[in-house]
Amino acid sequence: MSRIQLPELFRKEVAIAVAAFGFGAYHLFVVSGVLSVSTMPMRITHLMLAFCLLFALKPVTRKLEGTRLNLILNAGLILATVAACAWLLHRWKPIAFSGGITQAEDFYAGFLILILVFEAARRGVGLILASITFVFFCYPFVSEFLPGVLEGRGYSLNRIVLVLTTGTQGVFGIPIGVAATYIIVFTIFGSLLSRFGAGDFFFDVSVRLTHGLRAASAKSAVLFSTLIGMVSGSAAGNVAVTGTVTIPIMKREGYEPHQAGAIEAVASTGGQLMPPVMGAAAFIMAEIVGVPYTEVMATAILPALLFFGSAFFVVHLQAVKSNILPREANPAGEVDRRSIWRVLFEGAPFIASFGTLITLMLIGYSPFMASMWAMAALLGLDIVWRRKIDWEFFEKVAGGISEGARGVVTISAACAAAGIIAGILGVTGLGSKIALLIDAASNGYLFLALFFTMITSIVLGMGLPTTAAYLILATVVAPALVRMDVPVLTAHFFVFYYGCISTITPPVALASYVAGGIAGANINKVGWTAAAYAITSFVLPFAFVYGPGLLLQDSITNNTAAVVTGFAGIAAFAIAVIGCFTSKLTLPMRAAFGVAGLCLLFQGWITAGIGAILLVMLIAADRTFPRQTQNIR
């Protein structure tokens, strides 16, 4: 099978870069108000451009990559995408104004769109998402043959296809709408930050903040990966970007390869939970739940800080247990005598852009308008700091827009697939049936319902990036908790957390596996170690369902108490997981620290008091009777 020669590949890359730049620029013009486009045409155009880019970027299979057959098949899919979307652009207004009257050609175009969505999901995200979407798509046609609560009256292919593709209930629903506005703007923003050197700046700041501390490299990795991860949208992708820097440094400092890989996987996952961006899922959550984005951000802040703090406690205690001492040398092995103030001054454009983003959102600007002004602040201050505009500046801008547009294509495929799932749930009532199943299995007990929801969320989220995982869980699983009177926003945060940590939960722990490959460690060992290091994340969602103070949704007194007991609780959990405080702990001592952590995390003055007293007693015992434990080597 003939392969494409180098000059052809070069021309292809240039064409893709130009197309991606046009894709990104188009959306920036629309979002900024320079172009005025209605909702449906905007979503159809977004899907058309995203799928064309995806089919150009991703091969049919790895074996066919670089062959002429792959080029021919991709060209055919691109033409099919353009033809189907062009027809829907032509027909959307007559369909909408006639109250939904369609014709035969609408069905054929819609059916072609669905095939393209399945293929885009398979290529862009993976077979898991494509398979889940296909199972949901098939449900209306087999529902009349299913037993019990899953039984339905059955639907025709014609109706399902038209419902999913000619309105805003399916493929062109809220998920693809969010991708076409919020997500693409933030991926471009993140790419521009990267192009202008934000990664180096964050790393330099992280190194200086942790310099001279025990486990300095691991703490730098936690800071660095969290800062980068909150705009990356993929824990596994974040590991691939930051892990190549942080994992070798941690190994040199004295961490075992599987420990270094696990720390990086946990830190990269934590970035998805950190406001203001939360891997782009925050904007989707705001749209689905129907609350202001600032409320989502405010609700997410304490759980994210608890996750972040837990990671710090874990890496510190692991360093104590492994007798890793502070090092004065620069973690990168190079002499960099700049003070932190000098680094902060040189990174002022990045600080200002983030400050602009957060400030504008807090005073009421829409997230995409705030991000537009944040990008303007970044570019304007870069010009002021460098005191010139040259070709390098324009290359960074063009490259950032192009790279950001490329980054959204897989998310768009996931959003389109999630639109199919949401449409099926809506038209068939399957969503309420799944909620009934969880309700029946739990027999009305909230704790059991939360447990079954946790398992379902982890299983459905395995192998998916943050946005795709949340979209599926928000439509399939979250309604079950809402039926049991869990507040809507709390229910969505519950499933969102388990969807995120599925990336470090074996057997399909993608972030852990990527980290294991970089660290040269056994990937299963990395996965189980990462799951242990992130044990707080498996408990925290239960805690904030029962204690709204952890989401800062209670009184000022209870919210303040939640902050204090929350951090004390995660510290106790970290001690229990690592099995060390000032010295190695026996198994009963570790279990006791775990009980203290549970009591402190679950809100209530009685449980908090018990947990606090137990924690103080355990710390006193560890310091007073060190001979009862094994001394650190």
C-alpha positions as CSV (number, residue, x, y, z in Angstrom):
1,M,0.0,0.0,0.0
2,S,1.6,3.2,-1.1
3,R,2.5,5.9,1.4
4,I,2.2,9.7,0.9
5,Q,5.6,11.3,0.3
6,L,7.1,14.1,2.4
7,P,6.2,17.0,0.2
8,E,2.6,15.9,0.1
9,L,2.5,15.6,3.9
10,F,4.0,19.1,4.2
11,R,1.3,20.5,2.0
12,K,-1.3,18.6,4.0
13,E,0.0,20.0,7.3
14,V,0.0,23.6,5.9
15,A,-3.6,23.1,4.6
16,I,-4.8,21.8,8.0
17,A,-3.1,24.6,9.8
18,V,-4.7,27.2,7.6
19,A,-8.1,25.5,7.9
20,A,-7.8,25.3,11.7
21,F,-6.9,29.0,11.9
22,G,-9.9,29.8,9.8
23,F,-12.1,27.6,12.0
24,G,-10.8,29.4,15.2
25,A,-11.0,32.9,13.7
26,Y,-14.6,32.3,12.6
27,H,-15.7,31.4,16.1
28,L,-13.8,34.4,17.6
29,F,-15.6,36.7,15.2
30,V,-18.9,35.2,16.1
31,V,-18.4,35.1,19.8
32,S,-17.1,38.7,19.9
33,G,-20.1,39.9,17.9
34,V,-18.3,40.9,14.7
35,L,-20.4,38.3,12.9
36,S,-24.1,37.7,13.8
37,V,-25.2,34.1,13.4
38,S,-28.3,32.4,14.7
39,T,-28.1,29.5,17.1
40,M,-28.9,26.6,14.7
41,P,-26.6,27.7,11.8
42,M,-23.9,28.4,14.3
43,R,-24.1,24.8,15.7
44,I,-24.3,23.2,12.2
45,T,-21.4,25.2,10.9
46,H,-19.3,24.4,14.0
47,L,-20.0,20.7,13.6
48,M,-19.2,20.8,9.9
49,L,-15.9,22.6,10.4
50,A,-14.9,20.5,13.4
51,F,-15.6,17.2,11.7
52,C,-13.8,18.2,8.5
53,L,-10.7,19.0,10.6
54,L,-11.1,15.8,12.7
55,F,-11.3,13.6,9.6
56,A,-8.2,15.4,8.1
57,L,-6.2,15.0,11.3
58,K,-7.2,11.4,12.5
59,P,-6.6,8.3,10.3
60,V,-9.2,5.7,9.8
61,T,-7.0,3.2,11.6
62,R,-3.3,3.3,12.6
63,K,-2.5,0.7,9.9
64,L,-3.8,3.0,7.2
65,E,-2.1,6.2,8.5
66,G,-0.1,7.9,5.8
67,T,-1.6,5.8,3.0
68,R,-3.5,7.0,-0.1
69,L,-6.5,4.8,0.9
70,N,-6.7,6.7,4.2
71,L,-6.5,10.0,2.2
72,I,-9.3,8.9,-0.1
73,L,-11.6,7.7,2.7
74,N,-11.0,10.9,4.7
75,A,-11.8,13.0,1.6
76,G,-15.0,11.1,1.1
77,L,-16.0,11.7,4.8
78,I,-15.2,15.4,4.5
79,L,-17.3,15.7,1.4
80,A,-20.2,13.9,3.1
81,T,-19.9,16.2,6.1
82,V,-20.0,19.3,4.0
83,A,-22.9,18.0,1.9
84,A,-25.1,16.9,4.9
85,C,-24.4,20.1,6.9
86,A,-25.0,22.3,3.8
87,W,-28.4,20.7,3.3
88,L,-29.3,21.2,7.0
89,L,-28.2,24.8,6.8
90,H,-30.4,25.2,3.7
91,R,-33.4,23.5,5.4
92,W,-33.3,24.5,9.1
93,K,-35.4,27.7,8.7
94,P,-38.2,26.1,6.7
95,I,-38.4,23.2,9.2
96,A,-38.4,25.6,12.2
97,F,-41.0,28.0,10.7
98,S,-43.3,25.1,9.5
99,G,-43.5,23.6,13.0
100,G,-41.3,20.6,12.1
101,I,-42.5,19.6,8.7
102,T,-39.8,17.7,6.9
103,Q,-39.2,15.9,3.6
104,A,-37.3,12.7,2.5
105,E,-34.0,14.5,1.9
106,D,-34.0,15.7,5.5
107,F,-34.0,12.1,6.7
108,Y,-31.1,11.1,4.4
109,A,-29.0,14.1,5.5
110,G,-29.8,13.5,9.1
111,F,-29.0,9.8,8.9
112,L,-25.7,10.7,7.2
113,I,-25.0,13.1,10.1
114,L,-25.5,10.4,12.7
115,I,-23.1,8.0,10.9
116,L,-20.5,10.8,10.8
117,V,-21.0,11.5,14.5
118,F,-20.4,7.8,15.4
119,E,-17.2,7.8,13.2
120,A,-16.0,11.1,14.6
121,A,-16.6,9.9,18.2
122,R,-14.7,6.7,17.4
123,R,-11.7,8.5,15.9
124,G,-11.7,11.5,18.2
125,V,-12.4,10.0,21.6
126,G,-12.3,6.2,21.2
127,L,-14.4,3.1,20.7
128,I,-15.8,3.3,24.2
129,L,-17.7,6.5,23.6
130,A,-18.9,5.4,20.2
131,S,-20.1,2.1,21.6
132,I,-22.0,3.7,24.5
133,T,-23.6,6.2,22.1
134,F,-24.6,3.4,19.7
135,V,-26.2,1.4,22.5
136,F,-28.4,4.4,23.5
137,F,-29.2,5.0,19.8
138,C,-30.5,1.4,19.4
139,Y,-32.7,1.5,22.5
140,P,-35.8,3.0,20.8
141,F,-35.9,0.2,18.3
142,V,-35.6,-2.6,20.8
143,S,-37.4,-1.1,23.8
144,E,-40.7,-2.8,23.0
145,F,-39.0,-6.2,23.5
146,L,-37.2,-5.3,26.8
147,P,-38.6,-6.5,30.2
148,G,-39.7,-4.4,33.2
149,V,-39.0,-0.7,33.5
150,L,-36.9,-0.6,30.3
151,E,-39.9,-1.6,28.2
152,G,-41.0,1.1,25.7
153,R,-43.5,1.5,22.9
154,G,-40.9,1.5,20.1
155,Y,-40.1,4.2,17.6
156,S,-39.5,4.3,13.8
157,L,-36.0,5.1,12.4
158,N,-37.4,8.1,10.5
159,R,-38.7,9.7,13.7
160,I,-35.6,9.2,15.7
161,V,-33.3,10.4,13.0
162,L,-35.3,13.6,12.4
163,V,-35.6,14.3,16.1
164,L,-31.9,14.0,16.6
165,T,-30.8,16.1,13.6
166,T,-33.4,18.7,12.6
167,G,-33.8,20.5,15.9
168,T,-31.9,21.4,19.1
169,Q,-32.9,18.2,21.0
170,G,-30.2,15.9,19.7
171,V,-26.9,16.4,17.9
172,F,-27.3,20.2,17.7
173,G,-28.4,20.5,21.4
174,I,-26.8,22.2,24.4
175,P,-23.5,20.2,24.3
176,I,-22.5,21.2,20.8
177,G,-23.7,24.7,21.5
178,V,-21.4,24.9,24.5
179,A,-18.5,23.6,22.3
180,A,-19.2,26.2,19.7
181,T,-19.1,29.1,22.2
182,Y,-17.4,28.5,25.5
183,I,-15.1,25.6,24.9
184,I,-13.5,26.7,21.6
185,V,-12.8,30.1,23.0
186,F,-11.1,28.7,26.1
187,T,-9.1,26.1,24.1
188,I,-7.8,29.0,22.0
189,F,-7.1,31.0,25.2
190,G,-5.2,28.0,26.6
191,S,-3.2,27.5,23.4
192,L,-2.2,31.2,23.3
193,L,-1.1,31.0,26.9
194,S,1.1,28.0,26.0
195,R,2.5,29.7,22.9
196,F,3.5,32.8,24.8
197,G,5.3,30.8,27.5
198,A,2.8,30.3,30.3
199,G,3.9,26.7,30.9
200,D,7.5,27.9,31.6
201,F,6.2,30.7,33.8
202,F,3.9,28.3,35.9
203,F,6.8,25.9,36.3
204,D,9.2,28.6,37.4
205,V,6.7,29.9,39.9
206,S,6.0,26.3,41.2
207,V,9.7,25.6,41.6
208,R,10.4,28.8,43.6
209,L,7.4,28.4,45.8
210,T,8.5,24.9,46.8
211,H,12.3,25.5,46.8
212,G,14.1,24.2,49.9
213,L,11.0,22.1,51.0
214,R,11.0,18.4,51.5
215,A,9.6,16.8,48.3
216,A,10.1,20.1,46.4
217,S,9.9,18.4,43.0
218,A,6.7,16.6,43.7
219,K,5.1,19.7,45.2
220,S,6.2,21.6,42.1
221,A,4.6,18.9,40.0
222,V,1.3,19.2,41.9
223,L,1.3,23.0,41.4
224,F,2.4,22.9,37.8
225,S,0.1,20.2,36.7
226,T,-2.9,21.7,38.5
227,L,-2.3,25.1,36.8
228,I,-1.9,23.6,33.4
229,G,-4.6,20.9,33.9
230,M,-7.4,23.3,34.6
231,V,-7.4,24.6,31.0
232,S,-6.3,21.4,29.2
233,G,-9.6,19.5,29.3
234,S,-8.0,16.1,29.6
235,A,-6.1,14.6,32.5
236,A,-4.4,12.1,30.2
237,G,-3.4,14.9,27.9
238,N,-2.1,16.9,30.7
239,V,0.1,14.1,31.9
240,A,1.5,13.7,28.5
241,V,2.4,17.5,28.4
242,T,3.6,18.1,32.0
243,G,4.7,14.6,32.9
244,T,7.7,14.6,30.6
245,V,9.1,17.5,32.8
246,T,7.9,16.5,36.3
247,I,8.3,12.7,36.4
248,P,12.0,12.5,35.7
249,I,12.7,15.3,38.3
250,M,10.7,13.4,40.9
251,K,12.6,10.2,40.2
252,R,15.9,12.0,40.5
253,E,14.7,13.4,43.9
254,G,14.2,9.8,45.2
255,Y,10.6,8.8,44.4
256,E,10.1,5.3,43.0
257,P,9.0,5.3,39.3
258,H,5.4,4.2,40.2
259,Q,5.1,6.8,42.9
260,A,6.3,9.6,40.5
261,G,3.9,8.5,37.9
262,A,1.0,8.3,40.4
263,I,1.7,11.8,41.8
264,E,1.6,13.3,38.3
265,A,-1.6,11.4,37.4
266,V,-3.3,12.6,40.5
267,A,-2.1,16.2,40.1
268,S,-3.2,16.3,36.4
269,T,-6.6,14.9,37.4
270,G,-7.0,17.6,40.1
271,G,-6.5,20.3,37.4
272,Q,-9.9,19.2,35.9
273,L,-11.5,20.0,39.2
274,M,-10.0,23.5,39.7
275,P,-11.9,26.7,38.9
276,P,-12.2,28.8,36.9
277,V,-12.2,26.5,33.8
278,M,-12.5,22.9,35.2
279,G,-11.5,21.4,31.9
280,A,-14.4,23.3,30.2
281,A,-17.0,21.2,32.0
282,A,-17.9,24.2,34.3
283,F,-19.5,26.0,31.4
284,I,-21.5,23.0,30.3
285,M,-22.6,22.5,33.9
286,A,-23.8,26.0,34.1
287,E,-25.9,25.6,30.9
288,I,-27.4,22.3,31.9
289,V,-28.2,23.1,35.5
290,G,-29.4,26.6,34.6
291,V,-27.3,28.6,37.1
292,P,-24.8,31.4,36.6
293,Y,-21.3,30.3,35.8
294,T,-20.0,32.2,38.9
295,E,-22.1,30.0,41.1
296,V,-20.6,26.9,39.6
297,M,-17.1,28.4,40.2
298,A,-17.9,29.4,43.8
299,T,-19.3,25.9,44.5
300,A,-16.3,24.2,43.1
301,I,-13.6,26.1,44.9
302,L,-13.4,24.4,48.3
303,P,-13.6,20.7,47.0
304,A,-10.9,21.6,44.5
305,L,-8.7,23.1,47.2
306,L,-9.3,20.0,49.4
307,F,-8.2,17.8,46.5
308,F,-5.2,20.0,46.0
309,G,-4.3,20.1,49.7
310,S,-4.7,16.3,49.9
311,A,-2.2,15.9,47.1
312,F,0.3,18.1,48.9
313,F,-0.1,16.1,52.2
314,V,0.3,12.8,50.3
315,V,3.6,13.8,48.5
316,H,5.0,15.3,51.7
317,L,4.2,12.3,53.8
318,Q,5.5,9.9,51.1
319,A,8.8,11.9,51.2
320,V,9.0,11.6,55.0
321,K,8.3,7.8,54.7
322,S,10.9,7.4,52.0
323,N,13.4,9.7,53.8
324,I,13.6,12.1,50.9
325,L,15.4,15.2,52.2
326,P,15.2,18.8,51.0
327,R,17.6,19.7,48.2
328,E,19.1,23.1,47.5
329,A,19.8,22.4,43.9
330,N,17.4,23.7,41.2
331,P,15.1,20.8,40.4
332,A,15.9,21.1,36.7
333,G,19.6,20.8,37.5
334,E,20.3,24.3,36.1
335,V,21.3,27.5,37.8
336,D,18.6,30.1,37.6
337,R,19.2,32.9,40.0
338,R,16.1,34.9,39.3
339,S,14.0,35.7,42.4
340,I,10.4,34.8,42.5
341,W,9.6,38.5,42.2
342,R,11.5,38.8,39.0
343,V,9.8,35.7,37.6
344,L,6.4,37.2,38.6
345,F,7.2,40.5,36.9
346,E,8.3,38.8,33.7
347,G,5.1,36.7,33.8
348,A,2.8,39.8,34.4
349,P,1.0,39.2,31.0
350,F,-0.1,35.7,32.2
351,I,-1.1,37.0,35.7
352,A,-3.0,39.9,34.1
353,S,-4.8,37.7,31.6
354,F,-6.0,35.3,34.4
355,G,-6.9,38.2,36.6
356,T,-8.9,39.8,33.8
357,L,-10.7,36.5,33.1
358,I,-11.8,35.9,36.7
359,T,-12.6,39.6,37.5
360,L,-14.8,40.0,34.4
361,M,-16.7,36.8,35.1
362,L,-17.3,37.8,38.7
363,I,-18.8,41.2,37.7
364,G,-21.2,39.5,35.3
365,Y,-19.5,39.2,31.9
366,S,-20.2,36.0,30.0
367,P,-17.4,33.5,30.1
368,F,-16.6,33.8,26.4
369,M,-16.5,37.6,26.5
370,A,-14.4,37.5,29.6
371,S,-12.0,35.1,27.8
372,M,-11.9,37.4,24.8
373,W,-10.8,40.4,27.0
374,A,-8.3,38.1,28.8
375,M,-6.7,37.2,25.4
376,A,-6.6,40.9,24.6
377,A,-4.8,41.6,27.9
378,L,-2.3,38.8,27.2
379,L,-1.5,40.0,23.7
380,G,-1.4,43.7,24.7
381,L,0.9,43.2,27.6
382,D,3.2,40.9,25.6
383,I,3.7,43.8,23.2
384,V,4.3,46.2,26.0
385,W,6.8,43.9,27.8
386,R,8.7,43.1,24.6
387,R,8.3,46.6,23.2
388,K,7.9,45.3,19.6
389,I,5.6,43.6,17.2
390,D,7.4,41.2,14.9
391,W,6.7,38.0,12.9
392,E,7.3,35.9,16.0
393,F,4.4,37.6,17.6
394,F,2.1,37.0,14.7
395,E,3.3,33.4,14.4
396,K,2.4,32.8,18.1
397,V,-1.0,34.3,17.6
398,A,-1.8,32.3,14.5
399,G,-0.3,29.2,15.9
400,G,-2.4,29.6,19.1
401,I,-5.6,30.1,17.2
402,S,-4.9,27.1,15.0
403,E,-3.8,24.8,17.8
404,G,-6.8,25.8,19.9
405,A,-9.1,25.0,17.0
406,R,-7.5,21.6,16.6
407,G,-7.9,21.0,20.3
408,V,-11.7,21.4,20.2
409,V,-12.4,19.0,17.4
410,T,-12.3,15.9,19.6
411,I,-14.4,17.7,22.3
412,S,-16.9,18.6,19.6
413,A,-17.2,14.9,18.6
414,A,-17.8,14.0,22.2
415,C,-20.5,16.8,22.5
416,A,-22.2,15.6,19.3
417,A,-22.3,12.0,20.7
418,A,-23.6,13.3,24.0
419,G,-26.3,15.1,22.1
420,I,-27.5,11.8,20.7
421,I,-27.6,10.3,24.2
422,A,-29.5,13.3,25.6
423,G,-31.9,13.2,22.7
424,I,-32.7,9.5,23.1
425,L,-33.2,10.0,26.9
426,G,-35.6,12.8,26.2
427,V,-37.7,11.3,23.5
428,T,-38.0,7.9,25.0
429,G,-38.1,8.8,28.7
430,L,-35.1,6.5,29.3
431,G,-33.5,9.0,31.6
432,S,-36.3,8.7,34.2
433,K,-36.2,4.9,33.8
434,I,-32.5,4.8,34.7
435,A,-33.3,7.0,37.7
436,L,-36.1,4.6,38.7
437,L,-33.7,1.7,38.5
438,I,-31.2,3.4,40.8
439,D,-34.0,4.4,43.1
440,A,-35.4,0.8,43.2
441,A,-32.0,-0.7,43.7
442,S,-31.3,1.6,46.6
443,N,-34.8,1.0,48.1
444,G,-35.0,4.7,48.9
445,Y,-31.8,4.9,50.9
446,L,-29.7,7.9,49.8
447,F,-26.4,6.4,50.7
448,L,-27.1,3.3,48.5
449,A,-28.2,5.5,45.7
450,L,-25.0,7.6,46.0
451,F,-23.0,4.3,46.0
452,F,-24.7,3.0,42.9
453,T,-24.3,6.3,41.2
454,M,-20.6,6.4,42.0
455,I,-20.1,3.0,40.5
456,T,-22.1,3.9,37.4
457,S,-20.2,7.2,37.0
458,I,-16.8,5.6,37.3
459,V,-17.7,2.9,34.8
460,L,-19.3,5.3,32.2
461,G,-16.5,7.8,32.7
462,M,-13.6,5.3,32.1
463,G,-11.5,6.2,29.0
464,L,-13.3,9.5,28.4
465,P,-11.9,13.1,28.6
466,T,-13.4,15.4,31.2
467,T,-16.1,17.0,29.0
468,A,-17.3,13.8,27.4
469,A,-17.5,12.0,30.7
470,Y,-19.5,14.8,32.4
471,L,-21.9,15.2,29.4
472,I,-22.9,11.5,29.6
473,L,-23.1,11.4,33.4
474,A,-25.1,14.7,33.5
475,T,-27.8,13.2,31.1
476,V,-27.8,9.6,32.3
477,V,-27.0,9.5,36.0
478,A,-27.4,12.8,37.7
479,P,-31.3,12.8,37.3
480,A,-31.4,9.8,39.6
481,L,-30.0,11.8,42.5
482,V,-32.2,14.8,41.7
483,R,-35.2,12.4,42.1
484,M,-34.1,11.7,45.6
485,D,-34.2,15.4,46.5
486,V,-30.4,16.0,46.1
487,P,-30.0,19.6,45.0
488,V,-29.4,19.8,41.2
489,L,-26.0,21.5,41.4
490,T,-24.8,19.1,44.1
491,A,-26.0,16.1,42.1
492,H,-24.1,17.3,39.0
493,F,-20.9,17.9,41.1
494,F,-21.2,14.4,42.5
495,V,-21.2,12.7,39.1
496,F,-18.6,15.2,37.7
497,Y,-16.1,14.2,40.4
498,Y,-16.4,10.5,39.8
499,G,-16.2,11.0,36.0
500,C,-13.0,12.9,36.5
501,I,-11.3,10.4,38.9
502,S,-12.2,7.6,36.6
503,T,-9.0,8.6,34.7
504,I,-7.0,7.3,37.7
505,T,-9.3,4.4,38.6
506,P,-8.2,0.9,37.4
507,P,-8.8,-1.0,35.2
508,V,-9.2,1.8,32.6
509,A,-7.1,4.5,34.2
510,L,-5.8,6.5,31.2
511,A,-4.0,9.2,33.1
512,S,-2.2,6.6,35.2
513,Y,-1.3,4.6,32.2
514,V,0.2,7.6,30.4
515,A,2.2,8.5,33.5
516,G,3.3,4.9,33.9
517,G,4.7,4.9,30.3
518,I,6.7,8.1,31.0
519,A,7.9,6.9,34.3
520,G,8.9,3.5,33.0
521,A,6.8,1.8,35.7
522,N,4.3,-1.0,35.7
523,I,1.1,0.8,34.6
524,N,-1.2,-1.2,36.9
525,K,1.0,-0.4,39.9
526,V,0.8,3.3,38.9
527,G,-3.0,3.0,38.6
528,W,-3.5,1.5,42.0
529,T,-1.0,3.8,43.7
530,A,-2.7,6.9,42.1
531,A,-6.1,5.6,43.3
532,A,-4.8,5.3,46.8
533,Y,-3.2,8.8,46.7
534,A,-6.5,10.2,45.6
535,I,-8.6,8.3,48.2
536,T,-10.0,11.6,49.4
537,S,-11.7,12.1,46.1
538,F,-13.7,8.9,46.5
539,V,-15.0,10.1,49.9
540,L,-15.4,13.9,49.3
541,P,-18.5,13.7,47.0
542,F,-20.4,11.7,49.6
543,A,-19.3,14.3,52.2
544,F,-20.5,17.3,50.3
545,V,-23.9,15.7,49.6
546,Y,-24.5,15.3,53.3
547,G,-22.7,18.5,54.3
548,P,-23.4,21.5,52.0
549,G,-20.8,23.5,53.8
550,L,-18.2,21.8,51.8
551,L,-19.8,23.4,48.7
552,L,-20.0,26.7,50.6
553,Q,-23.8,26.4,50.3
554,D,-24.6,26.6,54.1
555,S,-24.5,29.4,56.7
556,I,-21.3,31.3,57.3
557,T,-20.6,29.4,60.5
558,N,-21.1,26.0,58.9
559,N,-19.1,27.0,55.8
560,T,-16.2,28.2,58.0
561,A,-16.4,25.0,60.0
562,A,-16.4,23.0,56.8
563,V,-13.1,24.7,55.7
564,V,-11.4,23.9,59.0
565,T,-12.6,20.3,59.4
566,G,-12.2,19.6,55.7
567,F,-8.5,20.3,55.7
568,A,-8.0,18.5,58.9
569,G,-9.9,15.5,57.5
570,I,-7.9,15.3,54.3
571,A,-4.7,15.5,56.4
572,A,-5.9,12.5,58.5
573,F,-6.8,10.6,55.3
574,A,-3.3,11.3,53.8
575,I,-1.7,9.9,57.0
576,A,-3.8,6.8,56.8
577,V,-3.1,6.2,53.1
578,I,0.7,6.7,53.3
579,G,1.0,5.0,56.8
580,C,3.3,7.6,58.1
581,F,3.3,10.8,60.2
582,T,6.6,11.3,62.0
583,S,7.3,7.6,61.7
584,K,5.8,4.6,60.0
585,L,2.4,3.6,61.5
586,T,1.0,0.2,62.4
587,L,-2.2,-0.9,60.6
588,P,-4.5,-0.1,63.6
589,M,-3.1,3.4,63.8
590,R,-3.6,3.9,60.1
591,A,-7.2,2.7,60.4
592,A,-7.8,5.1,63.4
593,F,-6.4,8.0,61.3
594,G,-8.8,7.0,58.5
595,V,-11.8,7.0,61.0
596,A,-10.8,10.5,62.2
597,G,-10.6,11.7,58.6
598,L,-14.1,10.4,57.9
599,C,-15.6,12.0,61.0
600,L,-14.0,15.4,60.2
601,L,-15.1,15.3,56.5
602,F,-18.7,14.4,57.2
603,Q,-20.3,17.6,58.5
604,G,-21.8,17.8,61.9
605,W,-20.7,19.3,65.2
606,I,-20.7,15.9,67.0
607,T,-18.8,14.0,64.3
608,A,-16.4,16.9,63.8
609,G,-15.7,16.9,67.6
610,I,-15.2,13.2,67.7
611,G,-12.8,13.4,64.7
612,A,-10.9,16.3,66.1
613,I,-10.4,14.6,69.5
614,L,-9.4,11.4,67.9
615,L,-6.9,13.1,65.5
616,V,-5.3,15.1,68.4
617,M,-5.0,11.9,70.5
618,L,-3.4,10.0,67.5
619,I,-0.9,12.7,66.8
620,A,0.0,12.9,70.5
621,A,0.4,9.1,70.6
622,D,2.7,9.2,67.5
623,R,4.9,11.8,69.0
624,T,4.9,10.5,72.6
625,F,5.3,6.8,71.9
626,P,7.5,6.5,68.8
627,R,8.9,3.2,69.8
628,Q,5.5,1.6,69.3
629,T,6.0,2.3,65.6
630,Q,8.7,1.4,63.1
631,N,11.2,4.2,62.8
632,I,12.0,5.9,59.5
633,R,15.1,4.5,58.0
